[in-house]
Amino acid sequence: MTEYVVEVSDLVKVYPGGVKGVDGISFVVRKGEVYGLIGPNGAGKTTTLRILATILQPTSGRALVYGYDVVRDAPRVREIISYLPEEAGAYKYLSGFEFLEFIAEFYAGSEEEKERMLREGVALAGLGKRIRDKIKSYSKGMLRRLLVAKTLMVHPKLAILDEPTSGLDVVNAVKVREAIRKYVRERGVTVLLSSHNMLEVEYLCDCVAIIHKGRIVAEGEPRKLVEEHGVSNLEEVFVKLVGGEL
């Protein structure tokens, strides 16, 4: 069995009109790691995650999840991942609890496993008594916390999170980050996430790849990247590497 959860080699995605979503990127994600793809909007982060989630097919190159090819072995890949898109939604006429219960029933192989998933989902969401309220009454932050809980509680071998705190206020963003860190630490789940918030990723990730115009311009542990470039944080690393070019 490969030591890597994710292996991406020379991945290219060209959209109609010749626009390159990703342009020959390569990286690996190790088991139990939180790996972040960071960069501005349009850099290629979401394209990469959609390819790994088997939603898009690459133009060329290769991507493996636990040794399974995301194109040739797509059904097997889908069995071992859980994917949270940036613009995900939920059934607004269910309560948060009913939504998590529905997900648990879909994934669990036994009543005991269902109850375990449901307990963990409720704890991860951290919504207190509001978990019994209809989802249509939730704020964007509450909904995002529910969806992160849904994604993690099923114990995927790989959780793929696209901009997990996008558009959230500080309080909800902190709660989402804490839920991710806590779950990874306790359960050993491997997480691949994207973000344009480089300071957030500096807190969350063991390793990061900075993407600009579909290419990886730097990769490594956040602290080491900051030290190598003689700056104070990842935002400054990015500015130093790409300047004002967008």
PyMOL commands that set and color helices and strands:
alter all, ss='L'
color gray80, all
select helices_A, chain A and resi 45-52+74-80+96-107+111-125+128-132+135-137+140-153+170-187+198-204+222-228+234-242
alter helices_A, ss='H'
color red, helices_A
select strands_A, chain A and resi 4-14+20-30+34-38+60-65+68-69+81-84+158-162+190-195+207-212+215-220
alter strands_A, ss='S'
color yellow, strands_A
deselect
rebuild
show_as cartoon
